[in-house]
Amino acid sequence: MPYKLPLSKILRIAGWRVTIYDAEGPEEPHVSIYRRTESWRVSLRSGDFLDNGASWNQIHDDVRRAIAANWENLKQEWNDLHGSNNPV
């Protein structure tokens, strides 16, 4: 089952989601960020975006703060889902 970072109701209504999927396989460990139809992937090893042209400037400040505040938790969630084959 995927992990979803809890976000405020205001952010959820605005279409923001932060997810770690359970079927990622050998991909670089990452968190997926969504705003409606837009998406970004951030490496859990380096904090860099995995998508060309993506930057933190495109992400709502409150979403950025939620990710930063939960960075270690996000890495642990990735390891819980994928740690046996592809740990952070």
N, C-alpha and C positions, 0 to 999 in steps of 0.2 A: 504494500500500500504506500503511495507517495506521501512525502512529508510536506505539509503546508505551513509556512511561517505565519503565525497569527498577526494580522494587521488590524488597524482600527476600522471601524465601520465606515467612516468617511472614505478611507482609501479603498476599501472593498467596493463601495458604491461607485467610486470613480474608475473601477475596473482593474485595480492593481492586485497582483498575486505574486507570491514568491514560493517556489516549489522545488523540491528535489524528487525526481521521478525514480521509481523502483526498477525500471527497465532500461537503464543507461548503458550497461555493459562496460566495454573497455574505453569509453570516452574519458577525456580529462575530467576529474572530479569538478563538478560545477553546480551552481544554483541557477535556476531559470527564473527570470523576472518577466512578468507580463503586465501590460496595460492594454486591455481590450484585445486588439489584433496585433499589437506590437510585441516583440519579444527580444530579450537579451539573455546572454549566458555569461556568468562570471566564474572564473576559475577559483576554486576553494584552496588551491595551493598558492597562487600568486596574487589574487584579487584583481587580475587583469580581465578585460572582456575578451571572450573567445570569438566574437563576431566583428568583422571589419567595420570600422567607422563608428562603433558604439562607444559611448563614454558615460561617465557618471552624471554629466550635465543633462542627460536625457531622462534621468530617473528622479522622481519626486524626492525632495529633501527628507520627508518623513519615512519614505521607503528606504532610502540610504541609511538613515539613522537606525531603523529597525534591523537592517542587515548587519550594520556595524556592531550594534549592541548584542546581536545573537550569532556573531561570526563563529565562535568556538562551538556553539550548539549546532550550527549548520554543518560544520565539519564532522561533528559526532553523528549527526543524523545520516550524513553520507556514508560514514564508516559503518553505521548500523545496517544500512541497506546494501552496501557494496564493499565493505571492508575486507571480506575474505578474498576477493579477486582484484580489487582496485582501490586500496585505501588512499586517503588524502596524504 
